[in-house]
Amino acid sequence: MESEAHQFENVKHKQLLLSKSIEDRQIDNSKTIIEELASFHSQCPHSLNWYLYPHPHSSPLLHAIVKGQQEIALHLLKYGCDPHTDSGLHTFSTIKTSETKMSKSLFRVLEKPGFEKVFFKILEKADKLTVDKNGDTVLHIIAKRKLCSMFEVVLTSRWLLKMTKHANNQGYLPLHLAANSNFVQFFQILYQSLSPTEVFGSSLYCDEEQENLLNQSFDLAGYITEAAVGINTQALVKKTTALHLAASERSLQMVQILLKLGADVNASDEAGKTPLVECLDQRGERNVIASSLFDIYQVCKVLLQAGANVNVKSTIRYSERRSMANDDTLSPLHLAAGIGSKDVVEILLNNGANPCQLSGDIGKIPVQFALEQGHNEAALVLLNDELYPSGFLASHLDYAFNSLLHYADRCSSEVIKKLIDLSCPLDRPNVNHLRPLDKAISSRNISFVELLLNVQPSIVNVHVYQDPNAYPPLHLAASSGNVPLCQLLLSHGADIYARPYGKHRAYRKAFKFNRYDIAVLLCEQMSRPFSLLEREELILQEQTLQCVKPDLAVRLRTRLDEVPTLVLTCLDVIRNVFIRTHLSFKNIHLLPVPETVIKALKYQNLKTDY
């Protein structure tokens, strides 16, 4: 027992010296210690396999790899170090596969450039297929990172056949990851029968053992061909093909290679998405940059030339949570309009895309996607009346009763004028009783508001003639905090005394949202005397304003102290009658009264007009 304990302490001491030599990069000293530890193999079989004391790295081999000591790692392997002592059996619960081993050493080697010899020796010493915690083999990692030198080592490995057919925890084969990372050399060697020397330019055979293997009767070309899986093989989980992944990355060269190899251009995944849809599905990119748009156009062009279905409809999942209700069923033209690529929209239309197709959620046509995102050029292309049946654009409503103008609040004046010229309804409410004017006010788009009011001024008081339950535009403007917007509505005859649902006037709405500038402005424009309850509320607001904006408090106090004159009262009556009769001030200049009176009728602040 004492001799065993003494031997254990001796091995432990040697390992401490080895660890220090590895840290200090003392190669010769490390080699000497390794040879001494190897002499203890019969009494202590694991003297080189793992440290017998707590250490940040479980084994001397892993320690040498992490520190970048290739010579020390090779010396450990030469003297019998088992590189897979840290391996364990691992069985996937989600994917049916044979038992495999998990190893740290093998995958840490991939992180070190120039460790091809170590990598080859560790790979060949494995007795089972080795994977990491994600189920990736080394070929998966090589495909992800495009590690050319390590790839050439794997090509001569006896594990190549199993690696190419092994799916990771997400169901992806190395084929899929190579397509996703644009690893062209992977396909040139495995599928286009090019030799590694042709592809990489020079041989990277890392070991005499490997070179001898190749010089024997080993048929490398036949072995590689046998390892290649079908180019249209789908991922086990999402049924994605390599072409789907290449298209989603907008890799033109990879897409061309895959199509040349016979990839199915209309293959569908579990959601019915084709490679064309994958290319256009840019949910993660709110603002797609110009260079990306060019790449998208190039890939779409190649896919369409290969016969891609331009009117396929696919389920687009906007959330991985299946409980979310905002998933949609869209065509490629919907997606192209959504990202705002004019060129892609044009090429899709030229290839027969149907601009009348409805989306699956609320029945939007492609042009509504372009309008909603403010993509003016794409919208103008899709607003060509010749693409649609007569009157289609003017009459189209989605399932929420939104017209095209409802979606134009972020668009340019040119697009809005085009929609107005197409006779889109200006006062049609959606299911939430909101009209295009309301959407324009909410987005504070003054030019949009002005265009609508110039064409149909009566919509400024739409609640009077169409829907008593509609929210007056002035109330929306009051809550928006935009003073010029309120002035614009008042100049067109907005009813300052309107009470939606019989409740509050616009100035109270402004106070509620702390829009003090607008609240005081509206109070000044009101010529009628306030009721006792209204005066009490305004006095409280004045006290608040004294702390926040003293100048506004003074203006509000002045308004409260003023007594309406007979002139003021008469003007208020004229204004009220004119609004009720004509719904706007469009024809107010025809009244047989002086211009100063007309100005006073538009803005009731007589203090500045007289």
VOGU-3710 file (C-alpha; in Angstrom, 3 decimals, decimal comma):
1> meseahqfen> 0,000/0,000/0,000  2,818/2,360/0,868  4,544/1,677/-2,431  1,302/2,374/-4,339  0,773/5,602/-2,436  4,383/6,587/-3,055  4,002/5,801/-6,755  0,776/7,850/-6,914  2,529/10,821/-5,336  5,431/10,396/-7,735
11> vkhkqlllsk> 3,102/10,442/-10,782  1,262/13,416/-9,349  4,554/15,267/-8,864  5,603/14,520/-12,444  2,253/15,794/-13,719  2,722/19,010/-11,770  6,085/19,459/-13,449  4,532/18,664/-16,845  1,770/21,201/-16,296  4,325/23,883/-15,419
21> siedrqidns> 6,445/23,004/-18,467  3,397/23,285/-20,747  2,526/26,654/-19,233  6,121/27,872/-19,658  6,338/26,395/-23,190  9,393/24,272/-22,299  9,083/21,728/-25,099  12,199/19,626/-24,420  11,538/19,450/-20,703  7,909/18,482/-21,378
31> ktiieelasf> 8,976/15,665/-23,692  11,335/14,272/-21,038  8,600/14,306/-18,400  6,137/12,644/-20,815  8,606/9,814/-21,400  9,061/9,408/-17,646  5,296/9,308/-17,095  4,950/6,732/-19,859  7,220/4,418/-17,844  4,557/4,338/-15,129
41> hsqcphslnw> 1,937/3,021/-17,565  1,902/-0,539/-16,214  1,402/0,623/-12,614  -0,680/3,746/-13,401  -2,393/3,303/-16,821  -3,820/6,832/-16,871  -0,668/8,754/-16,015  -0,801/10,483/-19,429  -4,576/10,451/-19,893  -5,698/12,823/-17,167
51> ylyphphssp> -4,386/14,854/-14,283  -4,582/13,121/-10,911  -5,185/16,421/-9,140  -7,637/19,311/-9,708  -6,644/21,219/-12,830  -8,442/23,708/-15,133  -7,871/21,258/-17,984  -8,791/17,652/-17,351  -5,892/16,077/-19,267  -2,326/16,954/-20,322
61> llhaivkgqq> -3,383/16,606/-23,976  -6,204/19,113/-23,628  -3,845/21,395/-21,722  -1,260/21,260/-24,520  -3,921/21,904/-27,183  -5,339/24,918/-25,347  -1,844/26,390/-24,944  -1,070/25,813/-28,633  1,747/23,301/-27,998  1,489/21,006/-31,043
71> eialhllkyg> 4,825/19,214/-30,457  3,896/18,357/-26,880  0,459/17,124/-27,988  2,041/14,879/-30,646  4,544/13,551/-28,109  1,708/12,663/-25,727  -0,089/10,776/-28,501  3,128/9,029/-29,509  3,649/7,661/-25,991  0,171/6,226/-25,640
81> cdphtdsglh> -2,023/9,072/-24,434  -5,682/8,229/-25,058  -7,233/11,421/-26,538  -10,765/10,232/-25,821  -10,572/9,640/-22,078  -12,836/12,655/-21,591  -15,428/11,098/-23,902  -18,751/9,767/-22,705  -21,616/7,920/-24,256  -24,296/10,240/-25,509
91> tfstiktset> -27,680/9,311/-26,889  -29,953/11,914/-28,472  -33,509/11,958/-27,178  -34,983/13,919/-30,062  -33,260/12,301/-33,038  -32,917/8,578/-33,511  -29,239/7,783/-33,956  -26,649/5,317/-32,822  -24,747/5,987/-29,641  -21,942/8,466/-30,031
101> kmskslfrvl> -19,181/9,885/-27,899  -18,758/13,441/-26,725  -15,214/14,783/-26,579  -13,584/18,094/-25,681  -10,102/17,440/-27,025  -11,151/16,748/-30,599  -13,154/19,965/-30,884  -10,576/22,138/-29,161  -8,080/21,089/-31,841  -10,304/22,712/-34,475
111> ekpgfekvff> -9,775/26,079/-32,796  -6,011/25,878/-33,306  -4,556/26,592/-36,771  -1,688/24,306/-37,748  -2,859/21,371/-35,621  -3,756/19,135/-38,596  -1,398/16,354/-37,497  -2,829/16,282/-33,985  -6,341/16,409/-35,402  -5,744/13,437/-37,708
121> kilekadklt> -4,258/11,276/-34,942  -7,058/12,066/-32,476  -9,675/11,406/-35,142  -8,250/8,018/-36,064  -7,940/6,884/-32,440  -11,695/7,244/-31,877  -13,718/4,046/-31,552  -17,076/5,794/-31,992  -18,322/8,831/-33,875  -17,460/11,861/-31,760
131> vdkngdtvlh> -19,839/14,799/-31,323  -20,149/17,895/-29,162  -23,065/18,841/-26,905  -25,039/20,177/-29,902  -24,690/16,887/-31,732  -22,229/18,365/-34,232  -19,445/16,200/-35,604  -16,136/17,799/-36,526  -17,372/17,937/-40,119  -20,322/20,073/-38,986
141> iiakrklcsm> -17,922/22,500/-37,310  -15,590/22,503/-40,313  -18,538/23,284/-42,600  -19,720/26,121/-40,337  -16,300/27,748/-40,071  -14,980/26,840/-43,530  -11,815/25,214/-42,161  -10,190/24,094/-45,408  -7,075/22,440/-43,966  -9,081/20,446/-41,426
151> fevvltsrwl> -11,554/19,504/-44,154  -8,796/17,895/-46,196  -7,800/15,839/-43,157  -11,378/14,617/-42,711  -11,558/13,556/-46,369  -9,113/10,712/-45,667  -10,664/9,778/-42,334  -12,483/6,484/-41,871  -15,282/8,473/-40,222  -16,145/10,528/-43,320
161> lkmtkhannq> -19,076/8,313/-44,366  -20,711/8,487/-40,958  -20,062/12,196/-40,553  -21,747/13,176/-43,819  -24,876/11,214/-42,852  -25,048/12,316/-39,230  -27,645/14,947/-38,262  -27,068/17,256/-35,312  -29,657/18,172/-32,673  -31,328/20,620/-35,091
171> gylplhlaan> -31,535/17,939/-37,759  -28,893/19,467/-40,033  -26,298/17,476/-41,969  -22,854/18,936/-42,785  -24,288/19,469/-46,282  -26,782/22,008/-44,904  -24,244/23,884/-42,804  -21,807/24,105/-45,720  -24,537/25,646/-47,883  -25,476/28,059/-45,108
181> snfvqffqil> -21,868/29,226/-44,619  -21,063/29,394/-48,363  -18,370/26,702/-48,051  -17,867/26,237/-51,796  -14,945/23,794/-51,476  -17,198/21,318/-49,669  -19,368/20,923/-52,772  -16,514/21,104/-55,244  -14,859/18,049/-53,680  -17,827/15,966/-52,523
191> yqslsptevf> -20,171/16,672/-55,432  -18,179/17,991/-58,383  -15,484/15,274/-58,196  -12,614/17,750/-57,948  -9,547/16,502/-56,095  -8,428/18,292/-52,915  -5,192/19,296/-54,665  -7,168/21,019/-57,452  -9,379/22,843/-54,989  -6,853/23,863/-52,336
201> gsslycdeeq> -3,863/24,298/-54,643  -1,453/22,205/-52,564  -1,554/19,010/-50,573  -1,925/19,375/-46,838  -1,289/15,745/-45,973  -0,264/16,085/-42,405  1,253/12,771/-41,518  3,296/9,910/-42,956  0,549/7,539/-41,863  -2,016/9,516/-43,830
211> enllnqsfdl> 0,261/9,846/-46,855  0,953/6,103/-46,877  -2,775/5,486/-46,757  -3,267/7,581/-49,879  -0,356/5,970/-51,712  -1,849/2,494/-51,267  -4,733/1,095/-53,243  -7,082/3,487/-51,447  -9,614/4,942/-53,908  -9,960/8,471/-52,522
221> agyiteaavg> -12,242/9,685/-55,328  -14,583/6,727/-54,932  -14,584/7,085/-51,156  -15,490/10,766/-51,353  -18,234/10,109/-53,923  -19,716/7,442/-51,668  -19,764/9,879/-48,748  -21,807/12,516/-50,597  -25,483/12,498/-49,602  -28,272/13,605/-51,940
231> intqalvkkt> -28,189/17,289/-52,774  -31,937/17,556/-52,038  -31,707/15,828/-48,648  -33,956/17,627/-46,173  -33,083/18,491/-42,590  -34,810/16,123/-40,187  -36,593/18,820/-38,193  -37,699/21,659/-40,504  -37,400/19,762/-43,816  -35,025/22,451/-45,098
241> talhlaaser> -32,748/21,708/-48,062  -29,283/23,068/-48,797  -30,769/25,376/-51,446  -33,129/26,877/-48,847  -30,189/27,743/-46,617  -28,032/29,135/-49,424  -30,937/31,277/-50,657  -31,624/32,593/-47,155  -27,991/33,781/-47,011  -28,327/35,321/-50,529
251> slqmvqillk> -25,165/33,530/-51,619  -25,265/33,735/-55,412  -22,278/31,451/-56,027  -23,619/28,746/-53,717  -27,105/28,908/-55,232  -25,639/28,539/-58,726  -23,543/25,534/-57,642  -26,498/23,804/-55,988  -28,757/24,358/-59,001  -26,032/22,991/-61,273
261> lgadvnasde> -25,852/19,907/-59,037  -29,581/19,322/-59,480  -31,102/21,016/-56,432  -34,909/21,258/-56,598  -35,732/24,946/-57,038  -39,320/24,412/-55,829  -38,586/22,162/-52,838  -40,812/22,987/-49,852  -39,987/22,856/-46,169  -42,522/22,065/-43,452
271> agktplvecl> -44,051/25,566/-43,751  -44,335/25,349/-47,537  -41,472/27,808/-48,062  -39,448/27,454/-51,250  -35,894/28,776/-51,783  -37,364/31,872/-53,485  -39,431/32,631/-50,388  -36,418/32,020/-48,134  -34,400/34,533/-50,130  -37,069/37,211/-49,710
281> dqrgernvia> -37,968/36,460/-46,098  -36,029/39,157/-44,244  -37,974/39,363/-40,982  -34,835/39,917/-38,915  -33,734/42,932/-40,959  -35,993/45,917/-40,380  -34,048/48,078/-42,836  -32,452/46,028/-45,605  -29,367/47,842/-46,920  -28,829/48,536/-50,624
291> sslfdiyqvc> -26,051/45,950/-51,030  -28,326/43,273/-49,575  -31,112/44,285/-51,957  -28,743/43,796/-54,881  -27,787/40,319/-53,607  -31,454/39,455/-53,167  -32,189/40,567/-56,722  -29,326/38,488/-58,151  -30,366/35,325/-56,284  -34,045/35,798/-57,194
301> kvllqaganv> -33,097/36,238/-60,838  -31,145/32,939/-60,844  -33,952/31,080/-59,051  -36,576/32,409/-61,460  -34,442/31,425/-64,447  -34,294/27,922/-62,950  -38,101/27,757/-62,882  -39,037/28,905/-59,373  -42,785/29,151/-58,720  -43,456/32,877/-58,469
311> nvkstiryse> -46,953/32,568/-56,962  -46,298/29,972/-54,249  -47,820/30,856/-50,865  -45,911/29,959/-47,712  -46,485/30,263/-43,996  -44,243/32,954/-42,544  -43,795/32,559/-38,806  -43,124/35,895/-37,130  -42,566/34,270/-33,750  -41,202/30,940/-32,605
321> rrsmanddtl> -44,028/30,872/-30,070  -46,774/28,844/-31,657  -49,375/30,663/-29,566  -48,704/33,924/-31,394  -51,454/34,824/-33,849  -49,446/37,058/-36,180  -48,159/34,324/-38,471  -49,034/34,932/-42,105  -49,340/33,214/-45,464  -47,532/35,242/-48,102
331> splhlaagig> -46,368/35,059/-51,704  -42,901/36,134/-52,920  -44,408/39,403/-54,180  -45,731/40,211/-50,685  -42,240/39,713/-49,265  -40,523/41,702/-52,021  -42,907/44,613/-51,472  -42,283/44,402/-47,729  -38,515/44,823/-48,105  -38,993/47,587/-50,682
341> skdvveilln> -36,922/46,245/-53,554  -38,210/47,881/-56,735  -36,042/45,663/-58,961  -37,226/42,442/-57,316  -40,855/43,558/-57,542  -40,428/44,270/-61,250  -38,718/40,944/-62,015  -41,418/39,047/-60,120  -44,162/40,867/-62,036  -42,371/40,190/-65,326
351> nganpcqlsg> -42,305/36,490/-64,435  -46,042/36,337/-63,830  -46,463/37,233/-60,154  -50,083/37,955/-59,246  -50,403/41,382/-57,531  -53,975/40,575/-56,455  -53,059/37,691/-54,147  -54,281/38,148/-50,573  -52,208/37,494/-47,481  -53,465/34,905/-45,042
361> digkipvqfa> -53,964/37,039/-41,943  -56,146/40,000/-42,956  -56,180/39,781/-46,746  -53,590/42,388/-47,717  -52,341/42,626/-51,295  -48,598/43,180/-51,973  -48,896/46,938/-52,524  -50,235/47,335/-48,986  -46,980/45,857/-47,641  -44,976/48,440/-49,592
371> leqghneaal> -47,227/51,292/-48,436  -47,111/50,171/-44,812  -43,296/50,258/-44,738  -43,040/53,518/-46,697  -41,294/51,934/-49,695  -42,287/54,576/-52,235  -40,544/53,220/-55,362  -41,886/49,696/-54,908  -45,341/51,102/-54,154  -45,408/53,179/-57,347
381> vllndelyps> -44,503/50,093/-59,408  -47,338/48,124/-57,806  -49,821/51,007/-58,184  -49,840/50,599/-61,954  -53,567/50,360/-62,676  -52,911/48,133/-65,699  -51,853/45,273/-63,414  -55,319/44,974/-61,886  -58,933/44,546/-62,966  -60,794/47,808/-63,497
391> gflashldya> -61,484/49,592/-60,200  -59,721/46,951/-58,088  -57,326/49,303/-56,286  -60,023/51,847/-55,452  -62,399/49,245/-54,042  -59,974/46,867/-52,341  -60,368/46,487/-48,582  -58,603/43,964/-46,410  -60,442/41,898/-43,809  -60,131/44,778/-41,325
401> fnsllhyadr> -61,720/47,133/-43,905  -58,502/49,082/-44,457  -58,236/50,745/-47,863  -54,901/51,466/-49,525  -54,901/54,985/-48,085  -54,995/53,587/-44,549  -51,474/52,233/-45,113  -50,006/55,357/-46,758  -49,244/57,416/-43,652  -45,471/56,831/-44,092
411> cssevikkli> -45,389/57,438/-47,846  -44,343/60,397/-49,964  -46,733/62,966/-51,425  -46,284/61,412/-54,869  -47,624/58,062/-53,673  -50,513/59,685/-51,804  -51,508/61,722/-54,875  -51,404/58,527/-56,932  -53,780/56,824/-54,491  -56,119/59,809/-54,548
421> dlscpldrpn> -56,072/59,818/-58,366  -57,059/56,129/-58,269  -60,220/57,208/-56,380  -59,383/55,435/-53,138  -62,022/56,377/-50,522  -60,892/59,156/-48,192  -63,513/58,740/-45,475  -64,079/54,986/-45,275  -63,582/53,706/-41,697  -61,911/50,423/-40,791
431> vnhlrpldka> -63,130/48,079/-38,062  -61,681/50,424/-35,420  -63,567/53,451/-36,846  -60,291/54,941/-38,083  -60,081/56,682/-41,460  -57,038/57,543/-43,577  -57,084/61,063/-42,081  -56,938/59,595/-38,578  -53,935/57,430/-39,518  -52,217/60,480/-41,048
441> issrnisfve> -52,818/62,532/-37,892  -51,580/59,737/-35,619  -48,332/59,555/-37,611  -48,083/63,402/-37,641  -47,793/63,444/-41,414  -48,897/67,027/-42,089  -48,452/66,824/-45,874  -50,691/63,736/-45,967  -53,337/65,540/-43,870  -53,206/68,609/-46,096
451> lllnvqpsiv> -53,590/66,560/-49,287  -56,641/64,765/-47,909  -58,283/67,967/-46,674  -57,682/69,768/-49,969  -59,438/66,981/-51,879  -62,323/66,366/-49,470  -62,487/69,122/-46,798  -65,608/67,717/-45,160  -63,663/64,839/-43,602  -62,316/67,306/-41,033
461> nvhvyqdpna> -65,703/66,874/-39,308  -66,412/63,324/-40,427  -68,098/62,538/-37,106  -70,863/65,007/-37,975  -72,014/63,509/-41,278  -70,950/59,870/-41,249  -70,388/58,284/-37,872  -71,472/59,932/-34,592  -69,257/57,461/-32,721  -66,134/58,316/-34,702
471> ypplhlaass> -63,357/60,144/-32,918  -63,053/63,703/-34,286  -59,742/64,377/-36,065  -59,077/67,399/-33,839  -59,074/65,174/-30,750  -56,462/62,912/-32,341  -54,343/65,932/-33,270  -54,665/67,307/-29,728  -53,279/64,093/-28,262  -50,463/63,967/-30,862
481> gnvplcqlll> -48,763/67,080/-29,511  -48,339/68,744/-32,912  -49,410/72,407/-32,821  -49,202/73,053/-36,624  -51,400/69,998/-37,168  -54,097/71,404/-34,882  -53,884/74,792/-36,572  -54,257/73,128/-39,970  -57,403/71,290/-38,874  -58,886/74,435/-37,329
491> shgadiyarp> -58,205/76,392/-40,523  -60,264/73,806/-42,417  -63,194/74,116/-40,034  -62,636/71,456/-37,388  -65,376/71,662/-34,757  -63,581/72,781/-31,626  -66,654/72,095/-29,464  -67,210/68,491/-30,550  -67,752/65,956/-27,752  -67,149/62,369/-28,968
501> ygkhrayrka> -69,425/59,918/-27,178  -70,893/62,932/-25,375  -67,768/63,286/-23,214  -64,790/65,645/-23,480  -63,723/68,391/-25,845  -60,362/68,422/-27,595  -58,625/70,723/-25,093  -59,279/68,221/-22,280  -57,750/65,478/-24,438  -54,621/67,617/-24,794
511> fkfnrydiav> -54,400/68,180/-21,037  -54,795/64,442/-20,420  -51,681/63,698/-22,502  -49,740/66,711/-21,102  -49,856/68,518/-24,451  -49,987/71,886/-22,707  -49,168/74,057/-25,741  -52,080/72,603/-27,672  -54,438/72,664/-24,692  -53,921/76,405/-24,112
521> llceqmsrpf> -54,128/77,112/-27,860  -57,499/75,356/-28,067  -58,794/77,180/-25,012  -57,850/80,511/-26,617  -59,691/79,569/-29,804  -62,923/78,803/-27,931  -65,113/81,926/-27,851  -67,948/80,533/-25,725  -67,845/81,003/-21,962  -66,749/77,996/-19,929
531> sllereelil> -69,170/76,323/-17,563  -68,544/76,449/-13,823  -67,201/72,879/-13,796  -64,925/73,578/-16,763  -63,569/76,734/-15,092  -62,739/74,798/-11,920  -60,853/72,177/-13,935  -58,953/74,823/-15,908  -57,961/76,670/-12,712  -56,402/73,431/-11,452
541> qeqtlqcvkp> -54,601/73,040/-14,779  -53,356/76,627/-14,466  -51,782/75,808/-11,106  -50,008/72,843/-12,691  -48,775/74,998/-15,581  -47,277/77,571/-13,194  -44,742/74,909/-12,189  -44,223/73,467/-15,659  -44,685/76,309/-18,159  -45,390/79,698/-16,516
551> dlavrlrtrl> -45,944/81,478/-19,851  -48,763/79,070/-20,716  -50,277/79,605/-17,269  -50,463/83,358/-17,977  -52,164/82,758/-21,337  -54,703/80,407/-19,755  -55,470/82,891/-16,933  -56,004/85,646/-19,520  -58,458/83,434/-21,388  -60,370/82,591/-18,200
561> devptlvltc> -60,656/86,271/-17,228  -61,982/87,354/-20,625  -65,713/87,914/-21,036  -67,110/87,006/-24,489  -68,287/90,098/-26,366  -71,312/90,373/-28,592  -69,048/90,300/-31,674  -67,319/87,213/-30,412  -70,610/85,467/-29,710  -71,989/86,371/-33,151
571> ldvirnvfir> -68,873/85,069/-34,877  -69,140/81,844/-32,919  -72,736/81,370/-34,052  -71,805/82,042/-37,699  -68,884/79,626/-37,459  -70,999/76,903/-35,884  -73,758/77,229/-38,482  -71,247/77,223/-41,338  -69,580/74,047/-40,044  -72,900/72,277/-39,611
581> thlsfknihl> -74,026/73,311/-43,088  -70,857/72,888/-45,129  -68,760/70,625/-42,803  -65,635/72,646/-43,596  -64,325/76,128/-44,412  -63,631/75,383/-48,052  -66,150/77,986/-49,311  -66,019/80,417/-46,381  -64,362/83,071/-48,534  -67,686/83,401/-50,417
591> lpvpetvika> -69,378/84,946/-47,370  -70,231/88,651/-47,916  -68,089/89,790/-44,974  -64,668/91,470/-44,655  -61,529/89,339/-44,913  -60,661/90,030/-41,258  -63,993/88,496/-40,233  -63,316/85,407/-42,355  -59,930/85,062/-40,647  -61,602/85,411/-37,272
601> lkyqnlktdy> -64,059/82,684/-38,228  -61,202/80,321/-39,050  -59,223/81,149/-35,904  -61,397/82,469/-33,102  -58,543/84,157/-31,261  -59,970/87,672/-31,878  -57,248/89,178/-29,727  -54,789/88,909/-32,623  -57,264/89,706/-35,387  -58,859/92,904/-34,106
//
